[in-house]
Amino acid sequence: MEERGWSDVGYHYVIRLNGTIEEGRPLHRIGAHAGKRHNSGSIGICFEGGLTPAGEKWDEPLKAQLIALGKLLQMIQPVYGILRIRGHYEVSTKSCPNFNIKHLYILWKH
């Protein structure tokens, strides 16, 4: 990261392919995960991705990641109150995977 001029990961949490939740940037620091206007007052959560554990191309979160997201949201909601889930495509023009996380999460929960 330092070779690119970054001090650390821009996300507060990273959810690995197997659903492991890793802490990234401390929550007391503003993230660097979305467009500049959207980093302040938000918690950045990133899914590891691009390939499945079997090495197949995949641009959407895996079931284990959606389960982990649910657990993470349950953990942070009592501290931060009502949470609004927003996908990267809603706050940035970067060419990252641009799936509709709200739609996928709602489908998974039902």
N, C-alpha and C positions, 0 to 999 in steps of 0.2 A: 504494500500500500504506500509506503513512504516514497518509493521511486516515482509514484504518480502525484506526490504532493499531498496525500491524504494522511490525517493523523490516526485514523482508525476506521472501522466499518461504519457506514452511515446509518445502518439499521439498528434498532434497539433489540430486536430478536430475529433470529434466523431459525427457520424450521427445516430440518434436514429431511431427506427422502424417506427415512424410516420413521419420521414423526418426532425425533428428538428435538427439543427446543433448546437453543443455545442463546445465552445473553450476548448481546453485541455492545453497542454504545450505551453507557449508563443513562438511565431515564432522566437524570437531572440535567443532561446536556441535550441541546437541540439536535435532532437528527439531520442527516444529509441524504435523505431517501426520496425526496420528491422535489417538485419545483420549489424555488426559493420561497414563494408565498405560502407554501403548504407545510414546510418543515416545522415551524413553530406551532406549538399547541397540538402536536400529533405524535403518535407512537408508530415508528416504522417497523413493519414486520415483513420479512422476506422469506419466500420459499426457495430452498435449493431446487434447482431444476435444470431443464434442458435435456436430460437423459434419465430414464428410469433406472432402477438398480440393475436391470438386465442389459442396459446400454442402448435401449431404444429411444428415439427422439420423442420428447413429450413436452408440451408447452403449457400444461395445466397441472395444478397440484394433484398429488396422489391422495388416495383415501386416508392413508396414515397422516398426511400433512393436514388434511381438513379436520381430522379428529384432534390433532394437536392444536390446531387453531382454536377449536372450540374450548379446549382445556385452558389455553392461554387467555382467551377472552374472559372465561369464568374467573380466572385468577386476577386479572387487572380491572375488571368492571367494578368490583366493590371499592377500589381505590380511586378510580377516575370517573365513576358515574356512567351515564348513558354513553355508549360507544357508537360511532358511525363508521361503518366499514366502507372504505373507498379504494378502488383499484388504481394502480399506477397510471393507467390510461386516462383517468379522470383529473389528474393533477400534473401530468408531465407529458411532454412530447417525445420522450426517449423511446428508442425502438426495442424496448424490452417485451417479453411476452405480455400481451394485452388481453388476457382473459377477463371475464366478468366475475370477479370473486364473490360479489354479493349473490349473484344468481347461482353459482356453483355451491356456495355455502348453504343457501336456502334449500336447494335440491338435495344436498347431502343430509341435512337435518330431518328431512321428511321421509 
